[in-house]
């Protein structure tokens, strides 16, 4: 695990923003928006479909989070890391509940997903004036 600066941690936990997950299989990139939760150098997501199958084949991922107003960025955080699919129902329910609560959704929604944890390898950020 890489040390994540206090400033990056503050940005990642400041409010419920959508992250964009980047995966790659067979030399072809795939990006998709999703909800996330960050804590102590680990990003938790719950997902299914193409994103999940890509992570199973190639665990190296990228994640971008941006805060913007009217299309003008205020800050961005870029993360590179290694994803692990967690096949534990209790861990999934706990993570899914925390993520849904963060975004104001029913804690029991999205139960057809799978938990993925991303260990942060590197994190960078940029603020805009």
C-alpha positions as CSV (number, residue, x, y, z in Angstrom):
1,X,0.0,0.0,0.0
2,X,1.2,3.5,-0.8
3,X,0.9,6.4,1.6
4,X,-2.0,8.6,0.5
5,X,-1.6,12.2,1.5
6,X,-4.0,13.7,4.0
7,X,-5.2,16.2,1.3
8,X,-6.1,13.3,-1.1
9,X,-7.8,11.4,1.7
10,X,-9.8,14.6,2.6
11,X,-10.9,15.0,-1.1
12,X,-11.9,11.4,-1.5
13,X,-14.0,11.4,1.6
14,X,-15.4,15.0,1.4
15,X,-18.7,14.2,-0.2
16,X,-20.5,11.7,-2.4
17,X,-19.0,12.1,-5.8
18,X,-19.0,9.7,-8.7
19,X,-15.8,7.9,-9.6
20,X,-14.8,6.7,-13.0
21,X,-13.2,3.2,-13.0
22,X,-10.8,2.3,-15.7
23,X,-10.1,-1.4,-16.5
24,X,-8.3,-3.0,-19.4
25,X,-8.5,-6.5,-21.0
26,X,-6.9,-7.7,-24.2
27,X,-5.4,-4.2,-24.7
28,X,-8.8,-2.6,-24.8
29,X,-9.7,0.0,-22.2
30,X,-13.1,0.2,-20.5
31,X,-14.3,3.1,-18.3
32,X,-17.5,3.4,-16.3
33,X,-18.9,5.6,-13.6
34,X,-19.7,4.2,-10.2
35,X,-20.1,4.9,-6.5
36,X,-17.2,4.3,-4.2
37,X,-16.0,4.5,-0.6
38,X,-12.4,5.2,0.5
39,X,-10.7,4.4,3.8
40,X,-7.1,3.8,4.8
41,X,-5.6,3.3,1.4
42,X,-8.4,1.1,0.1
43,X,-11.3,2.0,-2.3
44,X,-14.4,-0.2,-2.1
45,X,-16.8,-0.5,-5.0
46,X,-19.6,-2.9,-5.7
47,X,-20.1,-3.8,-9.3
48,X,-21.1,-6.4,-11.9
49,X,-21.0,-7.0,-15.6
50,X,-18.1,-5.9,-17.8
51,X,-16.3,-4.1,-15.0
52,X,-16.3,-7.1,-12.8
53,X,-15.2,-9.5,-15.5
54,X,-12.4,-7.2,-16.5
55,X,-11.1,-7.0,-12.9
56,X,-11.2,-10.7,-12.7
57,X,-9.0,-11.0,-15.8
58,X,-6.7,-8.0,-15.1
59,X,-6.7,-6.6,-11.5
60,X,-4.7,-3.4,-12.4
61,X,-7.1,-0.5,-12.5
62,X,-7.3,3.2,-12.4
63,X,-9.9,5.4,-10.7
64,X,-10.6,9.1,-11.2
65,X,-12.7,11.3,-9.0
66,X,-13.6,14.9,-9.9
67,X,-15.4,17.7,-8.2
68,X,-16.8,20.2,-10.7
69,X,-19.4,23.0,-10.8
70,X,-21.1,23.7,-14.1
71,X,-18.6,21.6,-16.0
72,X,-15.6,23.5,-14.5
73,X,-13.3,21.2,-12.4
74,X,-12.4,22.3,-8.9
75,X,-10.1,19.3,-8.2
76,X,-9.3,15.8,-9.5
77,X,-7.8,12.7,-7.8
78,X,-6.3,10.0,-9.9
79,X,-5.6,6.5,-8.4
80,X,-3.8,3.5,-9.8
81,X,-4.1,0.3,-7.9
82,X,-4.7,-3.4,-7.7
83,X,-8.2,-4.7,-7.4
84,X,-9.3,-7.8,-5.5
85,X,-12.7,-9.5,-5.9
86,X,-14.1,-10.3,-2.5
87,X,-16.3,-13.4,-2.6
88,X,-17.6,-13.0,1.0
89,X,-21.3,-12.3,1.4
90,X,-21.0,-10.6,4.8
91,X,-18.2,-8.3,3.6
92,X,-20.3,-7.5,0.6
93,X,-23.4,-6.6,2.6
94,X,-21.3,-4.4,5.0
95,X,-19.6,-2.6,2.1
96,X,-22.7,-2.2,0.0
97,X,-24.6,-0.8,3.0
98,X,-21.8,1.8,3.7
99,X,-21.6,2.8,0.0
100,X,-25.4,3.1,-0.4
101,X,-25.6,5.1,2.9
102,X,-22.9,7.5,1.6
103,X,-25.0,8.3,-1.5
104,X,-28.4,8.4,0.2
105,X,-29.7,5.2,-1.3
106,X,-31.5,2.3,0.4
107,X,-28.9,0.3,2.3
108,X,-30.2,-2.9,0.8
109,X,-30.2,-1.7,-2.8
110,X,-27.9,-3.2,-5.5
111,X,-27.6,-6.6,-4.0
112,X,-26.8,-8.3,-7.3
113,X,-23.3,-6.7,-7.3
114,X,-20.0,-8.1,-6.1
115,X,-17.5,-6.3,-3.7
116,X,-14.2,-5.2,-5.2
117,X,-11.5,-3.7,-3.0
118,X,-8.8,-1.6,-4.7
119,X,-5.5,-1.2,-2.9
120,X,-4.1,2.2,-3.8
121,X,-0.7,1.9,-5.4
122,X,-0.4,5.6,-6.3
123,X,-2.6,8.6,-5.9
124,X,-2.2,12.1,-7.3
125,X,-4.4,15.2,-7.3
126,X,-4.7,18.5,-8.8
127,X,-6.7,21.6,-7.8
128,X,-7.9,24.2,-10.2
129,X,-8.4,27.9,-9.6
